[in-house]
């Protein structure tokens, strides 16, 4: 006999694992289902936690994003009120993209110093064998990119080779944990699976500088790569708001 499907409501921490992009959808659906209009007050945060099943900090982060967009106003005494028109189609897309952009930028802000320090250490400490691996990974990445194929797995292997060359396994572990927290957004941000594609050619000179022991130049290319991804993220968010 087939088992009966479970109807048990998931705990907030389980729902949060679905990714930050799910929260705006859930909130917009609640607003639409309740028929809330400009001037109406949203349920308190604790009630939103209970009804939607997401953690309070996750919901609060989304509401802060909406406040910065002029969609809601937040006041301790008056609660959270709608101050902007809610459109089922256009605003749903705008809110989701804005939220994803801010989440991705925050992730890159945390990742940046880790990647830079990893490159510094790898440039100083990599063994000849590790430098050969980094060179091979860079060649693989560029070949896949130029062939027009999905370069993300090769990019991951390239950066893992750099992390391994630091001699400190925590770099790979911590960066992987950061990426897992934003897995959905990082894998297909804005529904665009190849965000940061224009930065891929810079990985070749990054590898060359690291292999040559040129620490400053290796760091320079690392910073340029991260800056390009962040700039593209911001441009997509700005275009959505136009």
PyMOL commands that set and color helices and strands:
alter all, ss='L'
color gray80, all
select helices_A, chain A and resi 12-16+21-34+45-52+56-68+90-125+128-146+152-165+169-181+183-187+189-191+197-199+202-212+215-241
alter helices_A, ss='H'
color red, helices_A
select strands_A, chain A and resi 72-75+79-82
alter strands_A, ss='S'
color yellow, strands_A
deselect
rebuild
show_as cartoon
